[in-house]
Amino acid sequence: MKHQMKISCQTAALSELRVFLKKTLGELHLSDVDQLQLILAVEEVCANLIIHSHKCNALDFIQLDIKQNPGKLIFEITDEGKAFNMLDYEVPDLNKVKGDKRKGGLGIILVKKIMDEIEFDSTRGTNTCRLIKWFQS
Amino acid sequence: MLSIETQEENGHTILLLKGEVDASNSVILDEAITKVVVDGSNSILVDGAGLEYISSAGLGVFMSYLEDFQEKEIDLKIYSLSERVYEVFKILGLDQLMSIYPNKKTALES
């Protein structure tokens, strides 16, 4: 299985991304709960890039490639915006987020909790974030 | 697509959420809650039966009110979430920070 999608850097594109992910993941017979969580994790990374790295510039694009390897599902998200390595991001304590009355900071917690492996590299202006989910094939 | 209907019932304000909350529309949820507070409600019930999806943008809206609501003694209860949406609250541990109930009856009785 190999699927790809080019996503315009505007938050209005997120619903289109969910439709694509739902259709693609629908082939895998995942539970409703697992399917929604994978959609959520991929959307969180894309939303972060759209908002923070590309400042919602609809002329910029993110590339999403989904590959199924034996025992794992790989979501590869590529862009050429400002690099953001979530592996370097220290996940905030939830009580601190509550106390600070902040709306942000939760997305990366979700991604880290949902995915089994996260890889990031940035080479010559191209950033690649790989989200990997293991599953029983 | 998100729509929010507001109803008044025996001193409670009920927000009925329908659709999906993401970064493109979480401001609608934020504004709806702010309006209910400005209008003076101290008991807000969120009916999540029609909520199909919520990303961190929507969860963050709820989170941002928790501290203020605690200080001002405003009740915020969520009920009738589908299993898959409730699981998202649980991943973050929000089920420990927020009052979440299986249905309207249990929310009102608590």
gemmi code that builds the backbone of each chain (N, CA, C; Angstrom):
import gemmi

chains = {
    "A": [
        ("MET", (0.836, -1.197, 0.000), (0.000, 0.000, 0.000), (0.870, 1.246, 0.000)),
        ("LYS", (0.582, 2.156, -0.895), (1.289, 3.429, -0.899), (0.310, 4.508, -1.365)),
        ("HIS", (0.163, 5.530, -0.557), (-0.761, 6.604, -0.919), (-0.085, 7.940, -0.648)),
        ("GLN", (-0.461, 8.945, -1.406), (0.109, 10.260, -1.123), (-0.914, 11.371, -1.341)),
        ("MET", (-0.642, 12.484, -0.630), (-1.525, 13.644, -0.738), (-0.694, 14.912, -0.585)),
        ("LYS", (-1.048, 15.907, -1.393), (-0.398, 17.215, -1.291), (-1.396, 18.115, -0.563)),
        ("ILE", (-0.935, 18.717, 0.527), (-1.852, 19.496, 1.373), (-1.489, 20.976, 1.318)),
        ("SER", (-2.464, 21.790, 0.956), (-2.242, 23.235, 0.946), (-2.159, 23.743, 2.394)),
        ("CYS", (-1.258, 24.697, 2.631), (-1.038, 25.154, 4.013), (-2.104, 26.131, 4.491)),
        ("GLN", (-3.316, 25.628, 4.626), (-4.403, 26.413, 5.217), (-5.222, 25.454, 6.088)),
        ("THR", (-5.728, 25.960, 7.197), (-6.421, 25.050, 8.133), (-7.687, 24.456, 7.506)),
        ("ALA", (-8.232, 25.136, 6.483), (-9.425, 24.599, 5.814), (-9.104, 23.273, 5.116)),
        ("ALA", (-7.825, 23.004, 4.868), (-7.431, 21.754, 4.191), (-7.456, 20.557, 5.136)),
        ("LEU", (-7.596, 20.806, 6.438), (-7.513, 19.702, 7.407), (-8.673, 18.712, 7.257)),
        ("SER", (-9.863, 19.227, 6.919), (-10.997, 18.298, 6.776), (-10.787, 17.406, 5.552)),
        ("GLU", (-10.204, 17.974, 4.513), (-9.887, 17.208, 3.303), (-8.844, 16.120, 3.638)),
        ("LEU", (-7.891, 16.487, 4.475), (-6.870, 15.523, 4.921), (-7.531, 14.363, 5.672)),
        ("ARG", (-8.490, 14.690, 6.528), (-9.169, 13.624, 7.298), (-9.931, 12.676, 6.380)),
        ("VAL", (-10.566, 13.249, 5.358), (-11.308, 12.399, 4.401), (-10.338, 11.442, 3.704)),
        ("PHE", (-9.193, 11.974, 3.290), (-8.173, 11.151, 2.614), (-7.666, 10.042, 3.550)),
        ("LEU", (-7.371, 10.420, 4.795), (-6.846, 9.436, 5.755), (-7.881, 8.362, 6.066)),
        ("LYS", (-9.132, 8.790, 6.204), (-10.187, 7.837, 6.532), (-10.340, 6.818, 5.404)),
        ("LYS", (-10.288, 7.309, 4.180), (-10.426, 6.429, 3.019), (-9.228, 5.462, 2.946)),
        ("THR", (-8.038, 6.018, 3.127), (-6.828, 5.189, 3.032), (-6.770, 4.157, 4.151)),
        ("LEU", (-7.030, 4.596, 5.372), (-6.942, 3.680, 6.517), (-8.111, 2.693, 6.530)),
        ("GLY", (-9.178, 3.055, 5.834), (-10.346, 2.175, 5.759), (-10.001, 0.822, 5.158)),
        ("GLU", (-8.936, 0.773, 4.342), (-8.517, -0.488, 3.709), (-7.892, -1.457, 4.707)),
        ("LEU", (-7.547, -0.947, 5.878), (-6.747, -1.754, 6.813), (-7.546, -2.450, 7.917)),
        ("HIS", (-8.834, -2.237, 7.923), (-9.696, -2.885, 8.926), (-9.253, -2.608, 10.364)),
        ("LEU", (-8.931, -1.364, 10.626), (-8.576, -0.972, 11.999), (-9.862, -0.742, 12.785)),
        ("SER", (-9.761, -0.734, 14.115), (-10.942, -0.389, 14.915), (-11.209, 1.103, 14.734)),
        ("ASP", (-12.439, 1.512, 15.034), (-12.824, 2.925, 14.958), (-11.900, 3.798, 15.796)),
        ("VAL", (-11.585, 3.289, 17.008), (-10.752, 4.047, 17.951), (-9.342, 4.213, 17.374)),
        ("ASP", (-8.749, 3.123, 16.863), (-7.391, 3.192, 16.296), (-7.347, 4.093, 15.063)),
        ("GLN", (-8.371, 3.968, 14.233), (-8.394, 4.772, 13.007), (-8.436, 6.266, 13.343)),
        ("LEU", (-9.311, 6.626, 14.286), (-9.430, 8.040, 14.644), (-8.120, 8.564, 15.247)),
        ("GLN", (-7.454, 7.722, 16.030), (-6.217, 8.197, 16.669), (-5.099, 8.421, 15.653)),
        ("LEU", (-5.022, 7.554, 14.644), (-4.000, 7.758, 13.609), (-4.305, 9.021, 12.809)),
        ("ILE", (-5.584, 9.210, 12.472), (-5.983, 10.426, 11.749), (-5.602, 11.653, 12.573)),
        ("LEU", (-5.886, 11.582, 13.863), (-5.608, 12.702, 14.764), (-4.107, 13.030, 14.810)),
        ("ALA", (-3.276, 11.995, 14.963), (-1.831, 12.233, 15.082), (-1.273, 12.881, 13.814)),
        ("VAL", (-1.694, 12.367, 12.656), (-1.193, 12.938, 11.393), (-1.694, 14.372, 11.241)),
        ("GLU", (-2.968, 14.594, 11.583), (-3.521, 15.952, 11.470), (-2.792, 16.926, 12.398)),
        ("GLU", (-2.460, 16.464, 13.595), (-1.792, 17.360, 14.550), (-0.446, 17.853, 13.992)),
        ("VAL", (0.311, 16.916, 13.388), (1.607, 17.315, 12.821), (1.386, 18.296, 11.667)),
        ("CYS", (0.430, 17.974, 10.798), (0.168, 18.856, 9.647), (-0.355, 20.223, 10.107)),
        ("ALA", (-1.239, 20.228, 11.100), (-1.789, 21.508, 11.591), (-0.664, 22.379, 12.168)),
        ("ASN", (0.256, 21.741, 12.899), (1.398, 22.477, 13.451), (2.232, 23.120, 12.345)),
        ("LEU", (2.494, 22.339, 11.295), (3.295, 22.867, 10.181), (2.551, 24.001, 9.478)),
        ("ILE", (1.260, 23.772, 9.220), (0.463, 24.789, 8.517), (0.470, 26.112, 9.294)),
        ("ILE", (0.227, 26.017, 10.601), (0.068, 27.226, 11.408), (1.412, 27.859, 11.775)),
        ("HIS", (2.333, 27.040, 12.278), (3.577, 27.618, 12.817), (4.705, 27.735, 11.784)),
        ("SER", (4.878, 26.731, 10.937), (6.006, 26.784, 9.994), (5.653, 27.545, 8.725)),
        ("HIS", (4.369, 27.497, 8.329), (3.994, 28.121, 7.055), (3.042, 29.304, 7.220)),
        ("LYS", (2.712, 29.629, 8.481), (1.847, 30.784, 8.777), (0.589, 30.812, 7.902)),
        ("CYS", (0.016, 29.643, 7.664), (-1.230, 29.504, 6.889), (-1.128, 30.105, 5.476)),
        ("ASN", (0.037, 29.993, 4.864), (0.195, 30.475, 3.485), (-0.314, 29.384, 2.527)),
        ("ALA", (-1.476, 29.622, 1.943), (-2.129, 28.604, 1.102), (-1.318, 28.247, -0.140)),
        ("LEU", (-0.300, 29.052, -0.449), (0.525, 28.743, -1.623), (1.639, 27.744, -1.296)),
        ("ASP", (1.847, 27.517, 0.003), (2.824, 26.498, 0.426), (2.118, 25.140, 0.513)),
        ("PHE", (2.921, 24.099, 0.394), (2.333, 22.756, 0.447), (3.134, 21.817, 1.344)),
        ("ILE", (2.396, 20.837, 1.882), (3.003, 19.757, 2.661), (2.718, 18.473, 1.884)),
        ("GLN", (3.672, 17.570, 1.900), (3.462, 16.292, 1.209), (3.293, 15.183, 2.247)),
        ("LEU", (2.253, 14.403, 2.080), (2.045, 13.257, 2.979), (2.131, 11.968, 2.169)),
        ("ASP", (2.982, 11.059, 2.607), (3.096, 9.739, 1.974), (2.790, 8.684, 3.023)),
        ("ILE", (1.926, 7.761, 2.673), (1.595, 6.681, 3.609), (2.080, 5.369, 2.999)),
        ("LYS", (2.882, 4.654, 3.772), (3.395, 3.369, 3.279), (3.088, 2.291, 4.301)),
        ("GLN", (2.782, 1.127, 3.792), (2.562, -0.002, 4.693), (3.702, -0.982, 4.487)),
        ("ASN", (4.503, -1.163, 5.518), (5.565, -2.163, 5.494), (5.128, -3.308, 6.396)),
        ("PRO", (5.755, -4.477, 6.310), (5.324, -5.564, 7.190), (5.335, -5.134, 8.660)),
        ("GLY", (4.185, -5.193, 9.298), (4.094, -4.893, 10.725), (4.090, -3.425, 11.091)),
        ("LYS", (4.186, -2.574, 10.100), (4.151, -1.144, 10.450), (3.541, -0.278, 9.359)),
        ("LEU", (3.011, 0.825, 9.820), (2.409, 1.812, 8.942), (3.241, 3.084, 9.104)),
        ("ILE", (3.684, 3.635, 7.981), (4.570, 4.806, 8.056), (3.901, 6.008, 7.389)),
        ("PHE", (3.798, 7.078, 8.144), (3.257, 8.342, 7.618), (4.448, 9.294, 7.492)),
        ("GLU", (4.778, 9.655, 6.256), (5.931, 10.528, 6.050), (5.429, 11.900, 5.626)),
        ("ILE", (5.758, 12.898, 6.427), (5.258, 14.253, 6.183), (6.446, 15.147, 5.837)),
        ("THR", (6.425, 15.695, 4.629), (7.561, 16.468, 4.130), (7.137, 17.903, 3.852)),
        ("ASP", (7.994, 18.840, 4.236), (7.703, 20.238, 3.905), (9.010, 21.007, 3.792)),
        ("GLU", (8.880, 22.230, 3.340), (10.088, 23.051, 3.177), (9.965, 24.344, 3.982)),
        ("GLY", (9.227, 24.277, 5.067), (9.069, 25.464, 5.918), (10.144, 25.493, 6.999)),
        ("LYS", (9.873, 26.298, 8.013), (10.801, 26.381, 9.139), (10.804, 25.031, 9.861)),
        ("ALA", (11.993, 24.474, 10.044), (12.082, 23.122, 10.624), (11.602, 23.111, 12.069)),
        ("PHE", (10.800, 22.118, 12.382), (10.375, 21.943, 13.769), (10.516, 20.462, 14.120)),
        ("ASN", (11.450, 20.185, 15.014), (11.670, 18.803, 15.422), (10.940, 18.556, 16.739)),
        ("MET", (9.833, 17.851, 16.646), (9.033, 17.644, 17.864), (9.749, 16.771, 18.889)),
        ("LEU", (10.773, 16.054, 18.426), (11.529, 15.216, 19.370), (12.298, 16.084, 20.370)),
        ("ASP", (12.594, 17.316, 19.959), (13.297, 18.246, 20.853), (12.339, 18.997, 21.775)),
        ("TYR", (11.050, 18.844, 21.499), (10.048, 19.610, 22.240), (9.710, 18.899, 23.545)),
        ("GLU", (9.909, 19.598, 24.630), (9.604, 19.001, 25.930), (8.109, 19.085, 26.187)),
        ("VAL", (7.512, 17.926, 26.350), (6.065, 17.868, 26.540), (5.681, 18.529, 27.865)),
        ("PRO", (4.747, 19.489, 27.819), (4.395, 20.180, 29.072), (3.527, 19.308, 29.977)),
        ("ASP", (3.619, 19.550, 31.251), (2.763, 18.863, 32.208), (1.334, 19.410, 32.030)),
        ("LEU", (0.381, 18.499, 32.044), (-1.004, 18.889, 31.771), (-1.537, 19.908, 32.792)),
        ("ASN", (-1.142, 19.745, 34.048), (-1.599, 20.685, 35.074), (-1.030, 22.082, 34.837)),
        ("LYS", (0.173, 22.111, 34.244), (0.788, 23.406, 33.937), (0.022, 24.080, 32.783)),
        ("VAL", (-0.358, 23.270, 31.782), (-1.134, 23.815, 30.663), (-2.441, 24.397, 31.199)),
        ("LYS", (-3.061, 23.669, 32.130), (-4.324, 24.127, 32.728), (-4.105, 25.429, 33.498)),
        ("GLY", (-3.052, 25.444, 34.311), (-2.761, 26.623, 35.134), (-2.432, 27.843, 34.300)),
        ("ASP", (-1.762, 27.609, 33.165), (-1.379, 28.721, 32.287), (-2.539, 29.191, 31.416)),
        ("LYS", (-3.659, 28.447, 31.444), (-4.845, 28.745, 30.620), (-4.471, 28.799, 29.140)),
        ("ARG", (-3.553, 27.901, 28.775), (-3.093, 27.864, 27.383), (-3.993, 26.979, 26.539)),
        ("LYS", (-4.097, 27.345, 25.261), (-4.884, 26.497, 24.362), (-3.971, 25.548, 23.586)),
        ("GLY", (-2.701, 25.892, 23.495), (-1.794, 25.083, 22.673), (-0.970, 24.106, 23.483)),
        ("GLY", (-0.172, 23.335, 22.769), (0.768, 22.426, 23.439), (0.263, 21.016, 23.617)),
        ("LEU", (-1.016, 20.789, 23.311), (-1.566, 19.450, 23.530), (-1.336, 18.525, 22.337)),
        ("GLY", (-1.218, 19.105, 21.147), (-1.113, 18.299, 19.930), (0.081, 17.365, 19.939)),
        ("ILE", (1.207, 17.881, 20.370), (2.424, 17.056, 20.348), (2.342, 15.944, 21.398)),
        ("ILE", (1.668, 16.225, 22.497), (1.469, 15.162, 23.505), (0.681, 14.022, 22.853)),
        ("LEU", (-0.363, 14.383, 22.126), (-1.188, 13.363, 21.468), (-0.363, 12.542, 20.481)),
        ("VAL", (0.421, 13.227, 19.653), (1.229, 12.522, 18.643), (2.186, 11.546, 19.327)),
        ("LYS", (2.856, 12.001, 20.376), (3.835, 11.154, 21.066), (3.164, 9.968, 21.751)),
        ("LYS", (1.937, 10.162, 22.215), (1.248, 9.052, 22.887), (0.657, 8.053, 21.894)),
        ("ILE", (0.244, 8.548, 20.739), (-0.419, 7.665, 19.766), (0.590, 6.860, 18.942)),
        ("MET", (1.675, 7.502, 18.519), (2.611, 6.839, 17.616), (3.653, 6.020, 18.379)),
        ("ASP", (4.139, 4.953, 17.738), (5.141, 4.098, 18.382), (6.557, 4.614, 18.141)),
        ("GLU", (6.788, 5.238, 16.986), (8.112, 5.802, 16.693), (7.916, 7.116, 15.957)),
        ("ILE", (8.802, 8.064, 16.236), (8.779, 9.344, 15.516), (10.214, 9.624, 15.064)),
        ("GLU", (10.384, 9.930, 13.785), (11.716, 10.275, 13.283), (11.633, 11.642, 12.622)),
        ("PHE", (12.720, 12.357, 12.682), (12.732, 13.681, 12.035), (14.101, 13.932, 11.424)),
        ("ASP", (14.113, 14.436, 10.206), (15.383, 14.942, 9.689), (15.141, 16.142, 8.779)),
        ("SER", (16.135, 16.993, 8.747), (16.060, 18.200, 7.948), (17.342, 18.299, 7.132)),
        ("THR", (17.169, 18.198, 5.824), (18.342, 18.225, 4.949), (18.106, 19.221, 3.824)),
        ("ARG", (19.028, 20.162, 3.675), (18.979, 21.174, 2.611), (17.578, 21.784, 2.434)),
        ("GLY", (17.006, 22.194, 3.547), (15.725, 22.914, 3.493), (14.493, 22.034, 3.416)),
        ("THR", (14.681, 20.710, 3.334), (13.516, 19.814, 3.301), (13.423, 19.072, 4.631)),
        ("ASN", (12.283, 19.227, 5.269), (12.068, 18.574, 6.572), (11.192, 17.340, 6.379)),
        ("THR", (11.590, 16.267, 7.031), (10.784, 15.036, 6.944), (10.486, 14.534, 8.350)),
        ("CYS", (9.208, 14.398, 8.618), (8.779, 13.835, 9.900), (8.123, 12.493, 9.583)),
        ("ARG", (8.623, 11.445, 10.214), (8.063, 10.109, 9.982), (7.353, 9.620, 11.243)),
        ("LEU", (6.075, 9.334, 11.097), (5.299, 8.800, 12.218), (5.072, 7.317, 11.933)),
        ("ILE", (5.462, 6.484, 12.871), (5.388, 5.040, 12.629), (4.493, 4.371, 13.668)),
        ("LYS", (3.563, 3.564, 13.164), (2.678, 2.812, 14.043), (2.867, 1.327, 13.762)),
        ("TRP", (3.179, 0.583, 14.804), (3.319, -0.865, 14.634), (1.941, -1.497, 14.728)),
        ("PHE", (1.753, -2.538, 13.999), (0.506, -3.284, 14.155), (0.722, -4.736, 13.763)),
        ("GLN", (-0.184, -5.572, 14.178), (-0.096, -7.000, 13.881), (-0.657, -7.221, 12.484)),
        ("SER", (0.172, -7.740, 11.563), (-0.339, -7.947, 10.203), (-0.853, -9.369, 10.040)),
    ],
    "B": [
        ("MET", (-16.594, 20.778, 9.573), (-17.891, 21.454, 9.778), (-18.332, 21.279, 11.237)),
        ("LEU", (-18.608, 22.394, 11.880), (-19.041, 22.342, 13.275), (-20.245, 23.257, 13.451)),
        ("SER", (-21.264, 22.761, 14.133), (-22.363, 23.657, 14.501), (-22.627, 23.484, 15.997)),
        ("ILE", (-22.980, 24.590, 16.634), (-23.241, 24.557, 18.072), (-24.593, 25.207, 18.340)),
        ("GLU", (-25.457, 24.452, 18.989), (-26.776, 24.975, 19.345), (-26.786, 25.180, 20.855)),
        ("THR", (-27.329, 26.296, 21.310), (-27.388, 26.569, 22.748), (-28.822, 26.466, 23.240)),
        ("GLN", (-29.010, 25.738, 24.326), (-30.346, 25.600, 24.916), (-30.280, 25.913, 26.408)),
        ("GLU", (-31.359, 26.477, 26.932), (-31.457, 26.713, 28.379), (-32.400, 25.675, 28.962)),
        ("GLU", (-32.020, 25.088, 30.086), (-32.883, 24.064, 30.675), (-32.698, 24.050, 32.189)),
        ("ASN", (-33.725, 24.457, 32.915), (-33.711, 24.434, 34.387), (-32.432, 25.010, 35.001)),
        ("GLY", (-32.014, 26.157, 34.536), (-30.835, 26.809, 35.096), (-29.504, 26.328, 34.520)),
        ("HIS", (-29.550, 25.355, 33.615), (-28.332, 24.888, 32.956), (-28.304, 25.423, 31.525)),
        ("THR", (-27.114, 25.680, 31.038), (-26.979, 26.011, 29.613), (-26.379, 24.795, 28.920)),
        ("ILE", (-27.073, 24.330, 27.896), (-26.596, 23.150, 27.173), (-26.057, 23.562, 25.811)),
        ("LEU", (-24.817, 23.149, 25.538), (-24.235, 23.382, 24.216), (-24.250, 22.057, 23.469)),
        ("LEU", (-24.999, 21.997, 22.388), (-25.043, 20.769, 21.596), (-24.051, 20.890, 20.446)),
        ("LEU", (-23.006, 20.073, 20.495), (-21.978, 20.132, 19.452), (-22.308, 19.123, 18.352)),
        ("LYS", (-22.181, 19.577, 17.118), (-22.401, 18.660, 15.997), (-21.290, 18.831, 14.987)),
        ("GLY", (-20.634, 17.716, 14.647), (-19.612, 17.774, 13.610), (-18.217, 17.566, 14.153)),
        ("GLU", (-17.269, 18.285, 13.567), (-15.855, 18.064, 13.867), (-15.206, 19.369, 14.344)),
        ("VAL", (-14.397, 19.282, 15.393), (-13.669, 20.467, 15.864), (-12.196, 20.296, 15.512)),
        ("ASP", (-11.657, 21.251, 14.764), (-10.226, 21.224, 14.454), (-9.670, 22.645, 14.511)),
        ("ALA", (-8.438, 22.810, 14.016), (-7.788, 24.125, 14.118), (-8.487, 25.183, 13.273)),
        ("SER", (-9.292, 24.752, 12.304), (-9.950, 25.739, 11.436), (-11.199, 26.332, 12.081)),
        ("ASN", (-11.771, 25.626, 13.056), (-13.055, 26.117, 13.592), (-13.159, 26.109, 15.124)),
        ("SER", (-12.052, 25.815, 15.823), (-12.132, 25.740, 17.289), (-12.532, 27.088, 17.892)),
        ("VAL", (-12.311, 28.160, 17.142), (-12.695, 29.492, 17.617), (-14.218, 29.577, 17.828)),
        ("ILE", (-14.971, 28.800, 17.054), (-16.445, 28.798, 17.197), (-16.816, 28.243, 18.577)),
        ("LEU", (-16.119, 27.160, 18.969), (-16.362, 26.566, 20.287), (-15.961, 27.551, 21.389)),
        ("ASP", (-14.812, 28.194, 21.184), (-14.307, 29.167, 22.155), (-15.317, 30.304, 22.350)),
        ("GLU", (-15.806, 30.831, 21.239), (-16.757, 31.953, 21.311), (-18.081, 31.530, 21.955)),
        ("ALA", (-18.520, 30.300, 21.662), (-19.780, 29.819, 22.235), (-19.667, 29.716, 23.757)),
        ("ILE", (-18.538, 29.207, 24.241), (-18.359, 29.075, 25.699), (-18.237, 30.462, 26.331)),
        ("THR", (-17.469, 31.340, 25.706), (-17.320, 32.703, 26.239), (-18.687, 33.393, 26.350)),
        ("LYS", (-19.502, 33.227, 25.332), (-20.821, 33.882, 25.331), (-21.685, 33.368, 26.488)),
        ("VAL", (-21.647, 32.059, 26.704), (-22.438, 31.470, 27.780), (-21.997, 32.044, 29.141)),
        ("VAL", (-20.686, 32.210, 29.297), (-20.149, 32.750, 30.557), (-20.542, 34.224, 30.712)),
        ("VAL", (-20.390, 34.985, 29.632), (-20.742, 36.416, 29.668), (-22.233, 36.577, 29.984)),
        ("ASP", (-23.033, 35.661, 29.468), (-24.479, 35.716, 29.717), (-24.841, 35.289, 31.143)),
        ("GLY", (-23.858, 34.883, 31.908), (-24.070, 34.644, 33.337), (-24.344, 33.218, 33.768)),
        ("SER", (-24.185, 32.255, 32.886), (-24.458, 30.866, 33.282), (-23.370, 30.353, 34.230)),
        ("ASN", (-23.781, 29.592, 35.227), (-22.762, 28.958, 36.071), (-22.861, 27.427, 36.016)),
        ("SER", (-23.645, 26.951, 35.054), (-23.703, 25.507, 34.822), (-23.786, 25.246, 33.324)),
        ("ILE", (-22.669, 24.793, 32.781), (-22.585, 24.562, 31.332), (-22.494, 23.065, 31.078)),
        ("LEU", (-23.434, 22.580, 30.304), (-23.412, 21.167, 29.928), (-23.096, 21.083, 28.438)),
        ("VAL", (-22.139, 20.254, 28.097), (-21.787, 20.081, 26.690), (-22.275, 18.710, 26.239)),
        ("ASP", (-23.232, 18.714, 25.318), (-23.754, 17.462, 24.771), (-22.853, 17.062, 23.598)),
        ("GLY", (-22.091, 15.988, 23.799), (-21.113, 15.567, 22.778), (-21.591, 14.442, 21.886)),
        ("ALA", (-22.908, 14.145, 21.929), (-23.415, 13.007, 21.140), (-23.149, 13.191, 19.641)),
        ("GLY", (-23.203, 14.431, 19.183), (-23.018, 14.678, 17.751), (-21.586, 15.064, 17.398)),
        ("LEU", (-20.691, 14.954, 18.371), (-19.293, 15.328, 18.127), (-18.554, 14.145, 17.496)),
        ("GLU", (-18.181, 14.301, 16.237), (-17.572, 13.179, 15.514), (-16.058, 13.149, 15.640)),
        ("TYR", (-15.485, 14.310, 15.944), (-14.018, 14.392, 15.949), (-13.602, 15.636, 16.720)),
        ("ILE", (-12.514, 15.531, 17.454), (-11.972, 16.734, 18.108), (-10.447, 16.625, 18.120)),
        ("SER", (-9.790, 17.669, 17.666), (-8.327, 17.665, 17.685), (-7.861, 18.482, 18.892)),
        ("SER", (-6.553, 18.620, 19.030), (-6.009, 19.323, 20.193), (-6.486, 20.772, 20.247)),
        ("ALA", (-6.831, 21.339, 19.087), (-7.306, 22.728, 19.068), (-8.598, 22.854, 19.889)),
        ("GLY", (-9.484, 21.872, 19.733), (-10.748, 21.879, 20.491), (-10.537, 21.519, 21.947)),
        ("LEU", (-9.685, 20.525, 22.180), (-9.399, 20.122, 23.567), (-8.753, 21.280, 24.323)),
        ("GLY", (-7.911, 22.028, 23.613), (-7.240, 23.179, 24.221), (-8.226, 24.256, 24.642)),
        ("VAL", (-9.310, 24.396, 23.884), (-10.339, 25.374, 24.254), (-10.911, 25.002, 25.622)),
        ("PHE", (-11.301, 23.734, 25.782), (-11.835, 23.305, 27.084), (-10.799, 23.536, 28.192)),
        ("MET", (-9.555, 23.124, 27.904), (-8.481, 23.255, 28.904), (-8.311, 24.697, 29.369)),
        ("SER", (-8.426, 25.628, 28.427), (-8.133, 27.032, 28.748), (-9.149, 27.634, 29.714)),
        ("TYR", (-10.322, 26.989, 29.845), (-11.346, 27.518, 30.750), (-11.320, 26.885, 32.140)),
        ("LEU", (-10.663, 25.722, 32.270), (-10.794, 24.942, 33.501), (-10.401, 25.716, 34.760)),
        ("GLU", (-9.286, 26.404, 34.692), (-8.786, 27.132, 35.861), (-9.763, 28.249, 36.283)),
        ("ASP", (-10.195, 29.024, 35.290), (-11.145, 30.118, 35.564), (-12.460, 29.583, 36.121)),
        ("PHE", (-12.935, 28.505, 35.544), (-14.210, 27.943, 35.986), (-14.116, 27.434, 37.419)),
        ("GLN", (-12.958, 26.890, 37.760), (-12.739, 26.414, 39.130), (-12.800, 27.602, 40.094)),
        ("GLU", (-12.120, 28.692, 39.719), (-12.093, 29.893, 40.565), (-13.475, 30.520, 40.706)),
        ("LYS", (-14.216, 30.553, 39.590), (-15.527, 31.229, 39.582), (-16.668, 30.287, 39.927)),
        ("GLU", (-16.331, 29.045, 40.249), (-17.325, 28.013, 40.590), (-18.370, 27.836, 39.489)),
        ("ILE", (-17.882, 27.789, 38.278), (-18.756, 27.484, 37.135), (-18.582, 26.008, 36.816)),
        ("ASP", (-19.706, 25.298, 36.739), (-19.661, 23.867, 36.417), (-19.577, 23.667, 34.914)),
        ("LEU", (-18.655, 22.834, 34.488), (-18.585, 22.455, 33.071), (-18.606, 20.936, 33.016)),
        ("LYS", (-19.644, 20.400, 32.397), (-19.759, 18.943, 32.297), (-19.956, 18.555, 30.840)),
        ("ILE", (-19.315, 17.464, 30.471), (-19.459, 16.959, 29.103), (-20.112, 15.591, 29.181)),
        ("TYR", (-21.033, 15.310, 28.288), (-21.667, 13.993, 28.320), (-21.958, 13.464, 26.916)),
        ("SER", (-22.243, 12.166, 26.872), (-22.628, 11.454, 25.635), (-21.566, 11.466, 24.545)),
        ("LEU", (-20.293, 11.458, 24.941), (-19.238, 11.369, 23.932), (-19.228, 9.948, 23.360)),
        ("SER", (-18.934, 9.818, 22.081), (-18.776, 8.478, 21.508), (-17.487, 7.879, 22.095)),
        ("GLU", (-17.374, 6.562, 21.995), (-16.199, 5.904, 22.577), (-14.899, 6.439, 21.970)),
        ("ARG", (-14.906, 6.599, 20.626), (-13.649, 6.997, 19.979), (-13.239, 8.423, 20.338)),
        ("VAL", (-14.231, 9.304, 20.554), (-13.900, 10.679, 20.952), (-13.483, 10.713, 22.423)),
        ("TYR", (-14.175, 9.928, 23.237), (-13.816, 9.867, 24.666), (-12.377, 9.367, 24.842)),
        ("GLU", (-11.970, 8.415, 23.988), (-10.602, 7.885, 24.063), (-9.564, 8.994, 23.866)),
        ("VAL", (-9.897, 9.973, 23.029), (-8.956, 11.084, 22.789), (-8.794, 11.914, 24.071)),
        ("PHE", (-9.899, 12.154, 24.771), (-9.828, 12.854, 26.062), (-8.963, 12.041, 27.028)),
        ("LYS", (-9.132, 10.702, 26.960), (-8.392, 9.841, 27.886), (-6.885, 9.801, 27.594)),
        ("ILE", (-6.527, 9.812, 26.327), (-5.096, 9.772, 25.977), (-4.366, 10.918, 26.670)),
        ("LEU", (-5.019, 12.072, 26.681), (-4.387, 13.259, 27.273), (-4.536, 13.312, 28.792)),
        ("GLY", (-5.397, 12.460, 29.332), (-5.650, 12.511, 30.775), (-6.703, 13.547, 31.125)),
        ("LEU", (-7.416, 14.032, 30.106), (-8.444, 15.045, 30.370), (-9.638, 14.467, 31.117)),
        ("ASP", (-9.786, 13.144, 31.049), (-10.885, 12.514, 31.797), (-10.666, 12.674, 33.300)),
        ("GLN", (-9.422, 12.941, 33.707), (-9.115, 13.164, 35.124), (-9.293, 14.632, 35.525)),
        ("LEU", (-9.196, 15.518, 34.555), (-9.268, 16.957, 34.851), (-10.658, 17.545, 34.622)),
        ("MET", (-11.438, 16.852, 33.807), (-12.752, 17.383, 33.452), (-13.849, 16.443, 33.932)),
        ("SER", (-15.052, 16.969, 34.035), (-16.193, 16.152, 34.444), (-16.866, 15.604, 33.192)),
        ("ILE", (-16.671, 14.311, 32.969), (-17.224, 13.676, 31.762), (-18.168, 12.551, 32.185)),
        ("TYR", (-19.365, 12.555, 31.607), (-20.397, 11.587, 32.012), (-20.914, 10.820, 30.806)),
        ("PRO", (-21.428, 9.607, 31.072), (-21.916, 8.793, 29.950), (-23.134, 9.397, 29.259)),
        ("ASN", (-24.000, 10.067, 30.028), (-25.211, 10.628, 29.406), (-25.703, 11.842, 30.207)),
        ("LYS", (-26.751, 12.459, 29.690), (-27.268, 13.692, 30.289), (-27.785, 13.441, 31.711)),
        ("LYS", (-28.447, 12.302, 31.905), (-29.037, 11.993, 33.202), (-27.950, 11.946, 34.289)),
        ("THR", (-26.879, 11.224, 34.000), (-25.808, 11.108, 35.007), (-25.111, 12.457, 35.214)),
        ("ALA", (-25.026, 13.250, 34.156), (-24.403, 14.576, 34.294), (-25.238, 15.471, 35.208)),
        ("LEU", (-26.555, 15.411, 35.038), (-27.435, 16.255, 35.852), (-27.496, 15.786, 37.304)),
        ("GLU", (-27.377, 14.494, 37.523), (-27.491, 13.949, 38.877), (-26.225, 14.129, 39.717)),
        ("SER", (-25.116, 14.378, 39.070), (-23.854, 14.417, 39.828), (-23.682, 15.723, 40.599)),
    ],
}
model = gemmi.Model(1)
for chain_id, residues in chains.items():
    chain = gemmi.Chain(chain_id)
    for i, (resn, *xyz) in enumerate(residues, 1):
        res = gemmi.Residue()
        res.name, res.seqid = resn, gemmi.SeqId(i, " ")
        for name, pos in zip(("N", "CA", "C"), xyz):
            atom = gemmi.Atom()
            atom.name, atom.element = name, gemmi.Element(name[0])
            atom.pos, atom.b_iso = gemmi.Position(*pos), 0.0
            res.add_atom(atom)
        chain.add_residue(res)
    model.add_chain(chain)
structure = gemmi.Structure()
structure.add_model(model)
structure.setup_entities()
